[in-house]
């Protein structure tokens, strides 16, 4: 006759998803499962008094109660009934224990581990409740904000500094330049890595991110708009593919040009004549393996050719993008967001009617808000809706020649991934543009 085996699983919905019932690796007669409460555990203990099984499988001793005393009491009760308690994630089995004294002595070996597990769980539960209430995470408020009772509050003395930093980066696309600007204008010294953290911190667009990487939208007043934040994200991703320091270089073509023949990046070389102030700029390969090496080309010639080609090629490249599909994707995502917002309203109505308790309603609302945040992130990664109109504007040569070198650098990198020099047999050359889309 086979021996009766039961199992017990406990999951806290604030901290984890329910575990699958078939994790034991052998056939179990019944699995008792609790999600937050202890109703199934109470039923397990009552049934064991009437008809005790031979074995009880649990993952950890911690799951037998919410406190150390409850775990001890339940464990002693089960083992006094002759039930062998086996943990799958701890080194514990009561198979050789025969009396309560032995049980207590063996349990004391795991006392600190169980106590620590409960303490960590209580801390995590506290943080999870704060997340569900969309309260700020523990720690100091980001620069530009101060902690309020339930959310971040704009710090009127430091928020203008942060906003000016973002606007400077958006204007020139240079992180190091924005850091220097902050020090020169406000005397605020920050490192480049701190500046990057500011640029990627969702708190400045009015959202709150937690340690589990989940983001809740619109939890407080933003310092920058979502559109600006999306543009900053594009700039950072674009600059990450460029050689170090070229993102803040003075010349607009820095880091963009490559020789198709030798596959070497081209650097800007300054040449002057003795006794003369006039400066000549060339683009020359950094590490050309050819012999003789590929020759440098005057900077202004490549600049003029780049402007000419971008005016010719950009409208065609934009036209090839499947705009109806992008528009349809954007609309589908927005519809999904609208549906989830409608469900949020229904959840609160059910709470008001007493059908859902406050904790369940808060948990469901939290999950819906994180899903909305993920959908909103998908929208921000799509190409701009008015890309065709933008392409028509920047396809006018005068648009480019009215810009400074820093402004041209910004716009070049908004559209171009790479500029390739294609050398011809007669020693002339042409350009091929690689767009980012």
ABEGO torsion letter per residue (X at the ends): XBBBBBBBBBBBAAABBBBBAAAAGBBBABBBBBBGBAAAAAAAAAAAAABBBABBBBABAAAAEABAAAAAAAAAAAAAAGBBBBBAABBBBAAABABAAAAAAAAAAAAAAAAAAAAAAAAAAAAAAAAAAGBBBBEBBBBGBBBBAABBBBBAAAAAAAAAAAAAAAAAGBAAAAAAAAAAAAGBBBBAAAAAAAAABAAAAGBBBBAAGBBBBGABBBABBAAAAAAAAAAAAAAAABBBGAAABABAABGABBBAAAGBBBBBBBBBBBGBABBBBBBBBABBABOBBBBBBBAAAAAAAAAAAAAAAAAAAAAABBAAAAAAAAAAAAAAAAAAAAAAAAAAAAAAAGABBAAAAAAAAAAAAAAAAAAAAAAAABBBAAAAAAAAAAABAAAAAABBAAAAAAAAAAABABBBBBBBAAGBBBBBBBBAX
